[in-house]
């Protein structure tokens, strides 16, 4: 297929993003690869976002606006997948922006890969709300490294890999076999786990920066505690450990470590007021950590701090959590 003629469908869920939407759309329309279909999925916005979507659709015929009642980003993405008519599909979040050559690089990467390659990814930067760079790209050497599926799986569960769908380009026929889990959090990671068995040709990874993430205040500070997020993260952690056991037994220790680190993250962020017997999820995690004492002691992938916290939390979760909260306040965090 001629690269210049290959059409890319870019799916952008939009929900109350009027402050950032124009920058996002300007960056998408400035792509050096011109054969684009831009699908704006208005997810029931109540601000000026719908007007911005219509304004841009009038000035560029490559833009289509789809509307739905508010159902969440996953439902909006799924609507975009169903409507996409391109050869390939990419995703952009409405408060982020992309570099001009992003999709040209991704397209070259996937079309130059071996047969059976379903996706390609590149690097991103994370910016604080004030514009400060807080997470630099992992590498910028311009090289393409093909990760074997098992190596990519290990990167994900070791918190080293990139689970975002926004840094990737997918073959449409492959992606249309899947849908995001609606009403769930941590949905990118969950869908990648379901895709994993089919990524046998590997994942080409470009040392090229293409995607810029604007972190929200909630992303920086974690914002209001939402137990549903942790419930979904723990579900995914247990799923990942089962995948390690069944498909990648050489990484089972990493899978067990992943469950423990996710449990630790939950126990260090749940409000003390929620640490009650009637909180069934909290009690399940406490029982899990206590049952894993031998693993906490021996798992070579836990660092010293993680191991110490897990041992202490297994012994006295509320007491250690209280001490941790005081410590964080003294540090100004």
PAZAPA-4460 file (N, C-alpha, C; in steps of 0.05 Angstrom, whole numbers, plus 32768, in hexadecimal, padded with zeros to 4 digits):
% residues 333
    n_x    n_y    n_z   ca_x   ca_y   ca_z    c_x    c_y    c_z   seq   type   mol
   8011   7FE8   8000   8000   8000   8000   8012   8019   8000     1      X     A
   800B   802C   7FEF   8019   8045   7FED   8016   8054   8008     2      X     A
   802D   805B   8014   802C   8068   802E   801C   8082   802D     3      X     A
   8020   8092   8019   8012   80AC   8017   7FF4   80A9   8015     4      X     A
   7FEB   8093   8009   7FCE   808F   8005   7FC1   8080   801D     5      X     A
   7FD1   8076   802F   7FC5   8067   8045   7FB6   807A   8057     6      X     A
   7F9D   8074   805C   7F8D   8086   806D   7F8F   807E   808A     7      X     A
   7F92   8092   809B   7F93   808E   80B8   7F7A   809A   80C5     8      X     A
   7F6B   808B   80D3   7F55   8096   80E3   7F5F   809D   80FF     9      X     A
   7F5C   80B6   8107   7F64   80BF   8121   7F4B   80C4   8132    10      X     A
   7F49   80B6   8148   7F31   80B7   8159   7F37   80C9   8171    11      X     A
   7F27   80DE   8174   7F2B   80F1   818A   7F11   80F3   819B    12      X     A
   7F10   80E6   81B2   7EF8   80EB   81C3   7EF9   8107   81CE    13      X     A
   7EE2   8114   81CF   7EE1   8130   81D9   7ECC   8132   81EE    14      X     A
   7ED5   813B   8206   7EC2   8140   821B   7ECB   8158   822B    15      X     A
   7EBF   816F   8227   7EC5   8188   8236   7EE3   818E   8236    16      X     A
   7EEE   8191   821E   7F0A   8197   821A   7F0E   81B1   820A    17      X     A
   7EFC   81C4   820D   7EFE   81DB   81FC   7F18   81EB   8200    18      X     A
   7F24   81E9   8217   7F3D   81F9   821D   7F55   81EE   820D    19      X     A
   7F53   81D4   8205   7F6B   81C8   81F8   7F65   81BD   81DD    20      X     A
   7F4C   81BC   81D5   7F44   81AE   81BD   7F50   81BA   81A3    21      X     A
   7F51   81D4   81A1   7F5C   81E0   8189   7F79   81DA   8185    22      X     A
   7F89   81DB   819A   7FA5   81D3   8198   7FA7   81B6   818E    23      X     A
   7F97   81A5   819A   7F98   8189   8192   7F91   8186   8174    24      X     A
   7F7B   8192   816B   7F73   818F   814F   7F87   819C   813C    25      X     A
   7F92   81B3   8143   7FA6   81C0   8132   7FBE   81AD   812E    26      X     A
   7FC6   819F   8143   7FDD   818D   8141   7FD6   8175   812F    27      X     A
   7FBD   816B   8131   7FB5   8155   8120   7FB4   815D   8103    28      X     A
   7FA8   8174   80FD   7FA5   817D   80E1   7FC0   8185   80D5    29      X     A
   7FD4   818A   80E6   7FEF   8191   80DC   8000   8179   80D5    30      X     A
   7FF5   8161   80D6   8005   8149   80D1   8010   814A   80B4    31      X     A
   8029   8141   80B2   8035   8140   8098   8029   812A   8087    32      X     A
   801E   8116   8093   800E   8102   8084   7FF2   810D   8082    33      X     A
   7FE9   8111   8069   7FD0   8120   8065   7FB7   810E   8062    34      X     A
   7FBB   80F5   805C   7FA3   80E4   8058   7F98   80DB   8073    35      X     A
   7F87   80EC   807E   7F7D   80E8   8099   7F5E   80E9   8099    36      X     A
   7F53   80DB   80AC   7F37   80DD   80B3   7F37   80E3   80D1    37      X     A
   7F2D   80FA   80D9   7F2E   8102   80F5   7F11   80FF   8100    38      X     A
   7F0E   80ED   8113   7EF4   80E7   811E   7EF2   80F4   813A    39      X     A
   7EE2   8109   813C   7EDE   8116   8156   7EC5   810B   8162    40      X     A
   7EC8   80FE   8179   7EB1   80F1   8186   7EA9   8103   819D    41      X     A
   7E94   8113   819A   7E8B   8124   81AF   7E7B   8114   81C3    42      X     A
   7E86   8111   81DB   7E7A   80FF   81EF   7E67   810F   8202    43      X     A
   7E55   811E   81F6   7E42   812C   8206   7E4D   8144   8214    44      X     A
   7E60   8153   8207   7E6C   816A   8213   7E57   817F   821A    45      X     A
   7E5C   818E   8230   7E4A   81A3   8239   7E58   81BF   8237    46      X     A
   7E70   81C0   822D   7E7E   81D9   822A   7E7F   81E1   820D    47      X     A
   7E93   81F0   8204   7E95   81F9   81E9   7EA2   81E5   81D6    48      X     A
   7EA7   81CD   81DE   7EB5   81B9   81CD   7EA5   81B3   81B4    49      X     A
   7E8B   81AE   81B5   7E7C   81A7   819D   7E7E   81BD   8187    50      X     A
   7E7E   81D6   818F   7E80   81EC   817C   7E9C   81EC   816F    51      X     A
   7EB0   81E6   817E   7ECB   81E4   8173   7ECD   81CD   815F    52      X     A
   7EC1   81B7   8166   7EC1   81A0   8154   7EB4   81A7   8139    53      X     A
   7E9D   81B4   813B   7E8F   81BB   8122   7E9F   81CF   8112    54      X     A
   7EAB   81E3   8120   7EBB   81F7   8112   7ED1   81EA   8101    55      X     A
   7EDF   81D7   810E   7EF5   81CA   8100   7EEB   81B8   80EA    56      X     A
   7ED4   81AB   80EE   7EC9   8199   80D9   7EC2   81A9   80C0    57      X     A
   7EB9   81C2   80C4   7EB1   81D2   80AD   7EC9   81DB   809D    58      X     A
   7EE0   81DE   80AA   7EF8   81E8   809B   7F0A   81D2   8091    59      X     A
   7F05   81B9   8099   7F16   81A3   808F   7F05   818A   808B    60      X     A
   7F02   8182   8072   7EF0   816C   806C   7EF9   8151   8077    61      X     A
   7F12   8150   8081   7F1C   8136   808C   7F10   8131   80A8    62      X     A
   7F02   8145   80B3   7EF8   8142   80CE   7EDA   813A   80CD    63      X     A
   7ED3   8126   80DD   7EB8   811E   80E1   7EB1   8120   80FF    64      X     A
   7E9A   812A   8105   7E92   812D   8121   7E7B   8119   8127    65      X     A
   7E7F   8108   813B   7E6B   80F5   8144   7E63   80FE   8160    66      X     A
   7E4A   80FB   8166   7E41   8103   8181   7E33   80EC   818F    67      X     A
   7E36   80EC   81A9   7E28   80D8   81BA   7E23   80E3   81D5    68      X     A
   7E10   80D7   81E3   7E0C   80DF   81FF   7E24   80D7   820F    69      X     A
   7E2A   80E6   8224   7E42   80E1   8234   7E43   80C4   823D    70      X     A
   7E58   80B6   8234   7E5B   8099   823B   7E77   8092   8242    71      X     A
   7E89   80A6   8241   7EA5   80A1   8248   7EB7   809E   8230    72      X     A
   7ED1   80A1   8235   7EE5   80A0   821F   7EE6   8085   8211    73      X     A
   7EE2   806F   821F   7EE3   8055   8213   7ECC   8052   81FF    74      X     A
   7EB4   805A   8206   7E9D   8058   81F4   7EA2   806A   81DC    75      X     A
   7EAE   8082   81E0   7EB4   8094   81C9   7EC8   8087   81B7    76      X     A
   7EDD   807B   81C2   7EF1   806E   81B1   7EE4   8057   81A2    77      X     A
   7ED3   8048   81AF   7EC6   8031   81A1   7EB5   803B   818A    78      X     A
   7EA7   8051   818E   7E97   805C   8178   7EAA   8064   8161    79      X     A
   7EC1   806F   8168   7ED4   8076   8153   7EDF   805E   8144    80      X     A
   7EE4   8049   8152   7EEE   8030   8145   7EDA   8026   8132    81      X     A
   7EC0   8026   813A   7EAB   801C   8128   7EA8   802D   810F    82      X     A
   7EAD   8047   8112   7EA8   805A   80FB   7EC1   805D   80EA    83      X     A
   7ED8   8054   80F3   7EF1   8059   80E5   7EF2   804C   80CA    84      X     A
   7EFA   805C   80B6   7EFC   8051   809B   7F18   8051   8090    85      X     A
   7F2C   8058   80A1   7F48   8058   8098   7F54   803C   8097    86      X     A
   7F6C   803B   808D   7F7C   8022   808D   7F88   801D   80A8    87      X     A
   7F8D   8033   80B6   7F99   8031   80D1   7F8A   8044   80E4    88      X     A
   7F8D   803E   80FE   7F7E   804E   8112   7F91   8057   8127    89      X     A
   7F8F   8071   812E   7F9E   807C   8145   7F8B   808B   8157    90      X     A
   7F95   8092   816F   7F85   80A0   8183   7F94   80B8   818E    91      X     A
   7F85   80CE   8193   7F90   80E5   819F   7F7C   80EE   81B4    92      X     A
   7F86   80F6   81CC   7F75   8102   81E0   7F72   8120   81DC    93      X     A
   7F5B   812B   81E1   7F54   8146   81D9   7F64   815B   81E7    94      X     A
   7F71   8155   81FE   7F81   8169   820C   7F9F   8165   8207    95      X     A
   7FA6   8153   81F4   7FC2   814F   81ED   7FC7   815A   81D1    96      X     A
   7FDF   8159   81C8   7FE6   8161   81AD   7FFD   8150   81A2    97      X     A
   7FFF   8150   8187   8013   813E   817A   8026   814E   8168    98      X     A
   803D   8142   8163   8051   814E   8152   8049   814A   8135    99      X     A
   8052   815C   8123   8049   815A   8107   804F   8140   80F8   100      X     A
   8065   8134   80FF   806D   811B   80F1   8065   8102   80FF   101      X     A
   8054   8103   8113   804E   80EC   8123   8042   80D5   8112   102      X     A
   802D   80DB   8103   8020   80C5   80F5   802F   80BC   80DC   103      X     A
   803F   80CD   80D1   8050   80C5   80BB   8065   80B1   80C5   104      X     A
   8070   80B6   80DD   8084   80A3   80E8   8077   8089   80F0   105      X     A
   805F   808A   80FC   8051   8071   8104   8049   8061   80EB   106      X     A
   8040   806E   80D6   8038   8060   80BE   8050   8053   80B1   107      X     A
   8066   8061   80B0   807E   8055   80A4   8087   803D   80B5   108      X     A
   8084   803F   80D0   808C   802A   80E1   807B   8011   80DE   109      X     A
   8061   8014   80DC   8050   7FFC   80DA   8051   7FF0   80BE   110      X     A
   8054   8000   80A9   8055   7FF5   808E   8071   7FE9   8088   111      X     A
   8085   7FF1   8097   809F   7FE5   8093   80A4   7FCD   80A5   112      X     A
   8090   7FC6   80B6   8093   7FB0   80C8   808D   7F96   80BA   113      X     A
   8094   7F80   80C7   808F   7F66   80BB   8072   7F5F   80BB   114      X     A
   8069   7F4E   80A9   804C   7F47   80A7   8041   7F3D   80C2   115      X     A
   8029   7F44   80C7   801C   7F3C   80E0   8020   7F50   80F7   116      X     A
   802D   7F66   80F1   8030   7F7B   8106   8017   7F8B   8107   117      X     A
   800C   7F8D   811F   7FF2   7F9A   8122   7FF3   7FB6   812D   118      X     A
   8009   7FBE   8139   800B   7FD9   8144   8028   7FE2   8145   119      X     A
   802C   7FFC   8146   8046   8008   8149   8043   801F   815D   120      X     A
   8058   8025   816C   8056   803B   8180   806F   804C   817F   121      X     A
   806C   8065   818A   8083   8077   818C   8083   8084   81A8   122      X     A
   8094   8098   81AB   8099   80A4   81C6   8087   80BC   81CB   123      X     A
   8084   80C2   81E5   8074   80D9   81ED   8082   80E9   8202   124      X     A
   8078   8102   8207   8081   8113   821C   8069   8119   822E   125      X     A
   806D   811D   8248   8058   8125   825B   805E   8141   8265   126      X     A
   8049   8152   8264   804C   816D   826E   8039   8172   8285   127      X     A
   8042   8180   8299   8031   8189   82AF   801E   819F   82A4   128      X     A
   8008   81A5   82B3   7FF5   81B9   82AA   8002   81D4   82A4   129      X     A
   8019   81DB   82B2   8026   81F4   82AD   8039   81F4   8296   130      X     A
   803A   81DD   8288   804C   81DB   8270   8067   81D0   8276   131      X     A
   806D   81C9   828F   8087   81BE   8296   8089   81A1   828D   132      X     A
   809F   819A   8280   80A4   817E   8278   80A9   816E   8291   133      X     A
   8098   8159   8296   809C   8149   82AF   80A5   812D   82A8   134      X     A
   809F   8123   8290   80A9   8108   8288   80B4   810A   826C   135      X     A
   80CE   8107   826A   80DB   8109   8250   80D7   80EF   8241   136      X     A
   80DA   80EF   8226   80D7   80D6   8217   80EC   80C2   821F   137      X     A
   80E5   80A9   821C   80F7   8094   8224   8110   8093   8213   138      X     A
   810D   8098   81F9   8125   809A   81E7   811D   80AB   81CF   139      X     A
   8131   80B7   81C3   812D   80C8   81AB   8143   80C2   8196   140      X     A
   814A   80A9   8193   815F   80A2   8181   8156   809E   8164   141      X     A
   813C   809F   815F   8132   809C   8144   8132   807F   813A   142      X     A
   813B   806D   814A   813D   8051   8142   8122   8042   8147   143      X     A
   811E   802D   8138   8107   801C   813D   8110   8001   8149   144      X     A
   8106   7FFC   8161   810B   7FE3   816E   80F1   7FD3   816F   145      X     A
   80F3   7FBA   8167   80DC   7FA8   8167   80DC   7F98   8180   146      X     A
   80C8   7F9D   8191   80C5   7F8E   81AA   80B6   7F75   81A5   147      X     A
   80C1   7F5E   81AE   80B1   7F45   81AD   809A   7F48   81C0   148      X     A
   8084   7F3A   81BB   806C   7F3D   81CB   8071   7F38   81E8   149      X     A
   8082   7F24   81EE   8088   7F1E   820A   8098   7F34   8217   150      X     A
   80AA   7F41   8208   80BA   7F57   8212   80A9   7F6F   8218   151      X     A
   8095   7F74   8206   8083   7F8A   820A   8071   7F85   8222   152      X     A
   8068   7F6D   8225   8058   7F66   823D   8068   7F6B   8256   153      X     A
   8081   7F63   8256   8091   7F68   826E   8095   7F85   8274   154      X     A
   8099   7F95   825F   809C   7FB2   8262   8082   7FBD   8270   155      X     A
   806B   7FB4   8267   8052   7FBF   8272   8050   7FB9   828F   156      X     A
   8055   7FA0   8297   8050   7F99   82B3   8067   7FA2   82C5   157      X     A
   807D   7FAB   82BA   8093   7FB6   82CA   8091   7FD5   82CA   158      X     A
   807B   7FE0   82C0   8076   7FFD   82BF   808C   800B   82AF   159      X     A
   8096   7FFE   829A   80AA   8009   8289   809F   800E   826D   160      X     A
   808A   8001   8265   807F   8003   824A   8069   8018   8249   161      X     A
   8060   801D   8230   804C   8031   822B   8032   8023   8223   162      X     A
   801E   8026   8234   8004   801A   822F   7FF0   802C   8221   163      X     A
   7FF7   8045   821D   7FE5   8059   8211   7FDF   8052   81F4   164      X     A
   7FC6   8053   81EC   7FBF   804F   81D0   7FC5   8067   81BF   165      X     A
   7FCA   807E   81CC   7FCE   8097   81BD   7FEA   8098   81B0   166      X     A
   7FFC   8088   81B9   8017   8088   81AD   801A   8073   8198   167      X     A
   8004   8067   8190   8005   8050   817E   7FF4   8054   8165   168      X     A
   7FFA   8043   8151   7FEA   8042   8138   7FE4   8024   8134   169      X     A
   7FCA   801F   812F   7FC0   8003   812D   7FB7   7FFD   8111   170      X     A
   7FBB   7FE5   8108   7FAE   7FDB   80F0   7F90   7FDA   80F5   171      X     A
   7F80   7FE6   80E4   7F63   7FE8   80E9   7F56   7FCD   80EC   172      X     A
   7F5C   7FBA   80DA   7F4F   7FA0   80DA   7F55   7F92   80F5   173      X     A
   7F6D   7F95   80FF   7F73   7F89   8119   7F64   7F97   8130   174      X     A
   7F65   7FB1   8131   7F59   7FC0   8147   7F3B   7FBC   8148   175      X     A
   7F2E   7FBA   8130   7F11   7FB8   8130   7F06   7F9E   813C   176      X     A
   7F18   7F8B   8142   7F10   7F73   8150   7F0C   7F78   816E   177      X     A
   7F15   7F8F   8178   7F15   7F95   8194   7F04   7FAD   819A   178      X     A
   7EFD   7FB0   81B4   7EF0   7FC8   81BE   7EFB   7FCE   81DA   179      X     A
   7EFB   7FE7   81E1   7F03   7FEF   81FC   7EED   7FE7   8210   180      X     A
   7EF5   7FE0   8228   7EE2   7FD9   823D   7ED5   7FF3   8246   181      X     A
   7EBB   7FF5   8242   7EAD   800E   824A   7EA6   800E   8267   182      X     A
   7EA7   8026   8273   7EA2   8028   8290   7EB9   8020   82A1   183      X     A
   7ED0   801A   8296   7EE7   8012   82A5   7EFD   8026   82A3   184      X     A
   7F10   8025   82B7   7F28   8035   82B7   7F3F   8024   82AF   185      X     A
   7F56   8031   82A9   7F6E   8022   82A1   7F68   8011   8288   186      X     A
   7F57   801C   8277   7F4D   800D   8260   7F61   8007   824A   187      X     A
   7F75   8019   8246   7F89   8013   8232   7F99   7FFA   823A   188      X     A
   7FA1   7FF9   8253   7FB1   7FE2   825C   7FA1   7FC8   825A   189      X     A
   7F87   7FCA   8261   7F76   7FB2   8260   7F73   7FA8   8244   190      X     A
   7F70   7FBA   8231   7F6D   7FB1   8215   7F87   7FA6   820A   191      X     A
   7F9D   7FB2   8211   7FB7   7FA7   8208   7FBB   7F8A   8212   192      X     A
   7FB2   7F85   822B   7FB4   7F69   8235   7FA4   7F56   8224   193      X     A
   7F8D   7F5F   821B   7F7C   7F4D   820A   7F89   7F4A   81EE   194      X     A
   7F97   7F5E   81E5   7FA4   7F5D   81CB   7FBD   7F4C   81CB   195      X     A
   7FCA   7F49   81E2   7FE5   7F3E   81E4   7FE9   7F24   81D5   196      X     A
   7FD7   7F10   81D7   7FDC   7EF7   81C9   7FDE   7EFA   81AA   197      X     A
   7FD4   7F10   819F   7FD5   7F13   8182   7FEC   7F24   8178   198      X     A
   7FFD   7F2D   818A   8013   7F3F   8182   802C   7F2F   817D   199      X     A
   8029   7F18   816F   8040   7F06   816B   8056   7F11   815A   200      X     A
   804F   7F24   8148   8064   7F30   8137   8074   7F45   8145   201      X     A
   806D   7F4C   815D   807C   7F60   816C   8070   7F7C   816A   202      X     A
   807C   7F8E   8178   8073   7FAA   8179   8089   7FBC   8171   203      X     A
   808A   7FC7   8159   809E   7FDA   8151   809B   7FF3   8162   204      X     A
   80B2   7FFC   816E   80B2   8013   8180   80C6   8027   8176   205      X     A
   80BC   803F   816E   80CD   8053   8162   80D8   8066   8177   206      X     A
   80F2   806C   8175   80FE   807F   8186   80FA   809B   817C   207      X     A
   80E1   80A2   8177   80D9   80BC   816C   80C3   80C7   817E   208      X     A
   80C5   80E0   8185   80B1   80ED   8196   809B   80F8   8185   209      X     A
   8082   80EE   818A   806C   80F8   817A   8054   8102   818A   210      X     A
   8052   80F9   81A3   8039   80FF   81B2   8040   810F   81CB   211      X     A
   8030   8124   81D0   8034   8135   81E7   801B   8133   81F9   212      X     A
   8020   812C   8212   800A   8127   8225   8009   813F   8238   213      X     A
   7FF1   814B   823A   7FED   815F   824E   7FE1   8152   8267   214      X     A
   7FF0   8151   827C   7FE6   8145   8295   7FD2   8158   82A2   215      X     A
   7FBC   814D   82AB   7FA9   815D   82BA   7FB2   8160   82D7   216      X     A
   7FA5   8172   82E5   7FAB   8175   8301   7FA6   815B   8310   217      X     A
   7F92   814C   8309   7F8C   8133   8315   7FA3   811F   8310   218      X     A
   7FAE   8120   82F7   7FC4   810E   82F1   7FDC   8113   8302   219      X     A
   7FE2   812C   8307   7FF9   8134   8317   7FF5   812E   8334   220      X     A
   7FDD   8135   833E   7FD8   8132   835B   7FC8   8119   8363   221      X     A
   7FC0   810A   834F   7FAE   80F3   8351   7F91   80FC   8357   222      X     A
   7F8D   8115   835D   7F72   811F   8360   7F62   8110   8375   223      X     A
   7F48   8110   8371   7F36   8103   8384   7F3A   80E5   8382   224      X     A
   7F3A   80D8   839A   7F3D   80BB   839A   7F25   80AD   838D   225      X     A
   7F2A   809B   837B   7F15   808C   836D   7F1B   806E   836F   226      X     A
   7F0C   8061   8381   7F12   8044   8385   7F0E   8034   836C   227      X     A
   7EFB   803C   835B   7EF6   802D   8342   7F0F   802A   8331   228      X     A
   7F1F   803F   8331   7F38   803E   8321   7F4A   8028   832C   229      X     A
   7F4D   8027   8346   7F5F   8013   8352   7F53   7FF7   834F   230      X     A
   7F39   7FF4   8350   7F2D   7FDA   834B   7F33   7FD0   832F   231      X     A
   7F31   7FE1   831B   7F37   7FD9   8300   7F55   7FD4   82FC   232      X     A
   7F66   7FE4   8309   7F83   7FDF   8308   7F8A   7FC4   8314   233      X     A
   7F7E   7FBD   832B   7F84   7FA4   8337   7F79   7F8C   8326   234      X     A
   7F62   7F90   831A   7F58   7F7B   8308   7F6C   7F76   82F2   235      X     A
   7F76   7F8C   82E6   7F89   7F89   82D0   7FA3   7F7D   82DA   236      X     A
   7FAB   7F83   82F2   7FC4   7F78   82FD   7FC1   7F59   8300   237      X     A
   7FAB   7F50   830B   7FA7   7F33   830E   7FA4   7F26   82F2   238      X     A
   7F98   7F34   82DF   7F96   7F29   82C4   7FB2   7F26   82B8   239      X     A
   7FC3   7F3A   82BB   7FDE   7F3A   82B1   7FEE   7F23   82BD   240      X     A
   7FEA   7F1E   82D6   7FF9   7F09   82E4   7FF0   7EEE   82D8   241      X     A
   7FD6   7EEB   82D3   7FCD   7ED2   82C7   7FD8   7ECE   82AB   242      X     A
   7FDA   7EE4   829C   7FE6   7EE2   8281   8003   7EDA   8283   243      X     A
   8012   7EE5   8296   802E   7EDD   829A   8030   7EC0   82A0   244      X     A
   801E   7EB6   82B2   801F   7E9A   82B9   8019   7E88   82A1   245      X     A
   8005   7E90   8291   7FFC   7E7E   827B   800C   7E81   8261   246      X     A
   8017   7E99   825B   8024   7E9D   8242   8042   7EA4   8244   247      X     A
   8049   7EB2   825A   8065   7EBB   825D   806F   7EB3   8278   248      X     A
   8072   7E99   827E   8079   7E90   8299   8095   7E9A   82A2   249      X     A
   80A6   7EA1   828F   80C0   7EAD   8296   80BD   7EC8   82A3   250      X     A
   80A5   7ED4   82A1   80A1   7EEE   82AD   808C   7EED   82C4   251      X     A
   8089   7ED5   82CF   8075   7ED3   82E5   807D   7EE3   82FD   252      X     A
   8097   7EE4   8304   809F   7EF4   831B   8098   7F11   8317   253      X     A
   809C   7F1B   82FE   8095   7F36   82F8   8077   7F3A   82FB   254      X     A
   8067   7F26   82F2   804A   7F28   82F5   8041   7F29   8312   255      X     A
   804E   7F19   8322   8047   7F1A   833F   804F   7F35   834B   256      X     A
   8066   7F3F   8343   806F   7F59   834C   805B   7F6F   8344   257      X     A
   8050   7F6D   832C   803D   7F80   8322   8024   7F82   8334   258      X     A
   8019   7F6A   833B   8002   7F6A   834D   8008   7F78   8367   259      X     A
   8020   7F72   8372   8026   7F7D   838C   802B   7F9B   838B   260      X     A
   8037   7FA5   8376   803C   7FC2   8373   8022   7FD1   836F   261      X     A
   8010   7FC5   8360   7FF6   7FD2   835D   7FE6   7FD2   8377   262      X     A
   7FE8   7FBD   8386   7FDB   7FBC   83A0   7FE7   7FD1   83B3   263      X     A
   8001   7FD3   83B2   800F   7FE7   83C3   8006   8003   83BB   264      X     A
   8003   8009   83A2   7FFA   8023   8399   7FDF   8029   83A4   265      X     A
   7FCD   8016   83A3   7FB2   8019   83AF   7FB3   801F   83CD   266      X     A
   7FC2   800F   83DB   7FC3   8012   83F8   7FD0   802C   8402   267      X     A
   7FE1   8037   83F1   7FED   8051   83F8   7FDD   8069   83EF   268      X     A
   7FC6   8064   83E2   7FB6   807B   83D9   7F99   807A   83E3   269      X     A
   7F90   8063   83EC   7F75   8062   83F7   7F73   8074   840F   270      X     A
   7F5F   8085   8412   7F5C   8095   842A   7F59   8083   8442   271      X     A
   7F65   808B   8458   7F63   807A   8471   7F45   8076   8478   272      X     A
   7F35   8089   8473   7F18   8087   847A   7F0B   8070   846A   273      X     A
   7F16   8068   8454   7F0B   8053   8443   7F16   8037   844A   274      X     A
   7F29   8036   845C   7F36   801D   8464   7F25   8010   847A   275      X     A
   7F0F   8005   8471   7EFC   7FF9   8484   7EF4   7FDD   847B   276      X     A
   7EEB   7FCD   848F   7EE3   7FB1   8489   7ECD   7FB0   8474   277      X     A
   7EBB   7FC4   8474   7EA5   7FC3   8462   7EAD   7FCA   8445   278      X     A
   7EC6   7FD4   8441   7ED0   7FD9   8426   7EDC   7FBF   841C   279      X     A
   7ECB   7FB0   840D   7ED2   7F95   8405   7EEB   7F94   83F3   280      X     A
   7EEE   7FA8   83E2   7F06   7FA8   83D0   7F1F   7FAC   83E1   281      X     A
   7F1E   7FBF   83F3   7F35   7FC4   8405   7F3D   7FAB   8414   282      X     A
   7F29   7F9D   841F   7F2F   7F85   842F   7F3B   7F6F   841D   283      X     A
   7F31   7F6D   8404   7F3D   7F59   83F2   7F5A   7F5E   83ED   284      X     A
   7F61   7F78   83E9   7F7D   7F7F   83E4   7F8E   7F7A   83FC   285      X     A
   7F84   7F80   8414   7F93   7F7B   842C   7F98   7F5D   842F   286      X     A
   7F83   7F4D   842B   7F87   7F30   842D   7F9B   7F26   8418   287      X     A
   7F99   7F31   8400   7FAC   7F29   83EB   7FC9   7F2F   83F3   288      X     A
   7FCE   7F47   83FD   7FE9   7F4F   8404   7FF3   7F3D   841B   289      X     A
   7FE2   7F37   842E   7FEA   7F26   8444   7FF0   7F0A   843B   290      X     A
   7FE1   7F00   8427   7FE6   7EE5   841D   7FFF   7EE3   840D   291      X     A
   8009   7EFB   8404   8021   7EFB   83F3   803B   7F01   8402   292      X     A
   803A   7EFF   841C   8052   7F05   842C   806B   7EF5   8422   293      X     A
   8069   7EDB   841C   8081   7ECD   8411   808B   7ED9   83F7   294      X     A
   8078   7EE1   83E5   807F   7EED   83CC   808C   7F08   83D0   295      X     A
   8081   7F18   83E3   808D   7F32   83E9   80AA   7F2F   83F2   296      X     A
   80AF   7F1B   8401   80CA   7F16   840B   80DE   7F0E   83F5   297      X     A
   80D4   7EFE   83E2   80E7   7EF2   83CF   80E8   7EFE   83B3   298      X     A
   80D3   7F0D   83AC   80D2   7F17   8390   80E8   7F2B   838A   299      X     A
   80F9   7F24   8378   8112   7F33   8372   810C   7F4D   8363   300      X     A
   80F4   7F51   835A   80EE   7F69   834B   80E2   7F7F   835C   301      X     A
   80DC   7F7A   8375   80D4   7F8F   8387   80EC   7F9D   8392   302      X     A
   80EB   7FB8   8392   8101   7FC7   839D   80FF   7FC7   83BC   303      X     A
   8113   7FD1   83C9   8114   7FD0   83E6   80FC   7FE0   83F3   304      X     A
   80F6   7FF7   83E7   80E0   8007   83F2   80C5   7FF9   83EF   305      X     A
   80C0   7FEE   83D7   80A7   7FE0   83D3   80A4   7FC8   83E5   306      X     A
   80BA   7FB9   83E8   80B9   7FA2   83FA   80B3   7FAA   8417   307      X     A
   80C0   7FBF   8420   80BC   7FC8   843C   809F   7FD1   8440   308      X     A
   8095   7FE1   842E   8079   7FEB   8431   8065   7FD4   8430   309      X     A
   8069   7FC1   841E   8056   7FAB   841D   8056   7F9A   8436   310      X     A
   806E   7F95   8441   806F   7F86   845A   8061   7F95   8471   311      X     A
   8065   7FAF   8472   8059   7FBF   8488   803A   7FC1   8484   312      X     A
   8032   7FC4   846B   8015   7FC7   8466   8007   7FAC   846A   313      X     A
   8014   7F96   8465   8008   7F7C   846B   8004   7F79   8489   314      X     A
   8015   7F84   8499   8014   7F82   84B6   7FFE   7F95   84C1   315      X     A
   7FFF   7FAE   84B9   7FED   7FC2   84C4   7FE6   7FD8   84AF   316      X     A
   7FD3   7FD2   849E   7FCE   7FE5   8488   7FC5   8000   8491   317      X     A
   7FB2   8002   84A3   7FA9   801D   84AC   7FBF   802C   84BB   318      X     A
   7FCE   801E   84CC   7FE3   802C   84DB   7FF9   8036   84C9   319      X     A
   8002   8026   84B6   8017   802E   84A3   800D   8044   8491   320      X     A
   7FF3   8042   8489   7FE8   8056   8477   7FE7   8071   8486   321      X     A
   7FE1   8071   849F   7FE0   808A   84AF   7FFB   8097   84B1   322      X     A
   8010   8087   84B6   802B   8091   84B7   8033   809C   849C   323      X     A
   802C   808E   8487   8033   8096   846C   8026   80B1   8465   324      X     A
   800D   80B5   846D   7FFF   80CE   8468   800D   80E6   8476   325      X     A
   8015   80E1   848F   8023   80F6   849E   803E   80FD   8490   326      X     A
   804C   80E8   8488   8066   80EC   847B   8063   80FC   8461   327      X     A
   804E   80F6   8451   804A   8104   8438   8043   8122   843D   328      X     A
   8034   8127   8453   802D   8143   8459   8046   8152   8461   329      X     A
   8057   8145   8471   8070   8153   8479   8082   8159   8461   330      X     A
   8080   8148   844D   8090   814C   8434   8083   815F   8421   331      X     A
   806A   8167   8428   805C   817A   8416   8050   816D   83FF   332      X     A
   804A   8152   8400   803F   8144   83E9   8022   813C   83EF   333      X     A
***
